Amino acid sequence: MLDQRIYTFLAVCENMNYTRAAEVLHITQPAVSHQIKSLENQYGVQLFVYENKRLTLTPAGSLLLRSAVTISNDEKLTSEQITRSSQRRLSLRFGTTLTIADFAIFKPLSAYIQNHPDTDIRMLVANTDELLRQLRSCETHFALVEGYFDRLEFDSITFRTEPFTAVCAAGHRFVSNGADVNVRCVGTRQTPAPMSVKDLLGESLLVREPGSGTRDIFEKNLEAMNLSLSQFARITEIGSMHVILKLVAADLGISFMYRAASQESIDSGIIREIPLDDFHVTHDFAFIWNKGSIFADTYRQICREMMEESSSFHLK
């Protein structure tokens, strides 16, 4: 069992306030201060400092936080496994981002459930920012994300690498210098078309909400091109990729997304990719868990089994 001082340290890190941490822990504020001071004396370092009247972690405190989160998560899983040991059942809590949940996890997860009928599974669906928070707070054991994450904080294994492309309605006409133009090729006839991301700035853009991995990746690639979302003619934020696909198909905007999300609509002929000369982006879907976890081998085994099922599905 973790030292009570570590639980206190985690509570202070979560709230960045000694008084609020004391309220959460149902102890006095002096008791919180005493336990943090005791930890600092044990390690011989300062864990927190005040900067501009705000409590912040020192580099040593950040290092202890990463280790404490991992240990706390491992302790919770160990406790659950011990409790269920007589039943010989494994209990897993993992999270996926919305795009992966909707378009990439079904086949691997269904195969895993069939192959492991004695495993209790709880899959949480949220955007990347929320899943990282859940890992830090030990609410999940591992997560499958498409967004960016800190490799100093999390270990990872790549699930698959996915193309990230621009899409529009099958019959969409683009606006270029005030004139309507078709997509690059209609049948065998070549027509004017957008050649670069800049050529699309006059379009209405459909994007996911802030915190979404899909949006984060798009914004970072725009930034690398010295562009931003605000330069598009109109921005519509939608928290569902299914709704975005329907709006694209209804010709109410263009969007940028993983091919995994758009492939079915492309195959059915209701939307199409927009070929761009300056936008050739791929990104990894990655399994991640707290760095240094004693259950890392277990997570890798589960992840690799799902990866094999995913690869088998794509080869069919």
Buried (B, 14 or more C-beta within 10 A) or exposed (E): EBBEBBBBBBBBBBBEBBEBBBBBBEBEBEEBBEBBEEBBEEEEBBBBEEEEEEBEBBEBBBBBBBBBBBBBBBBBBEEBBEEBEEEEBBBBBBBBBBBBBBBBBEBBBEBBEEEBEEEEEEBBBBBBBBBBBBBBEBBBBBBBBBBBBEEEBBBBBEBBEBBBBBBBBBEBBBBBEEEEBBBBEEEEEEEBBBBEBBBBBBBBBBBBBEBBBBBBBBBEBBEEEEBEBEBBEEEBBBEEBEEBBBBBBEBBBBBBBBBBBBEEBBEEEBBBBBBBEEBEBEBBBBBBBBBBBEBBEBBBEBBEBBBEBBEEEEEE
